[in-house]
Amino acid sequence: MTVKIFYFAGLRESLGTASEDLALPAGVLTAGALLAHLAARGGAWAALAQTKNLRMAVNHDMAVADAALKDGDEVALFPPVTGG
């Protein structure tokens, strides 16, 4: 299964990429499992597992960790932002 991942705001800057196509290994079937898989890369990626209030969307709909993924899904990851 392959998904397209988009990184927004500070994630894009800290990870050094705006997006990627990723073939998921067997067993990575949910948004939460994807996040854990990415964090296992280490380095800046490890921060994904520790970012509080990290938001995820699957196919433009807000998603929770147990949201199922399927081939061709678009997953967006973005940290909370503030403004004023």
Order of alpha helices (4+ residues) and beta strands (2+ residues): beta-alpha-beta-alpha-beta-beta-beta
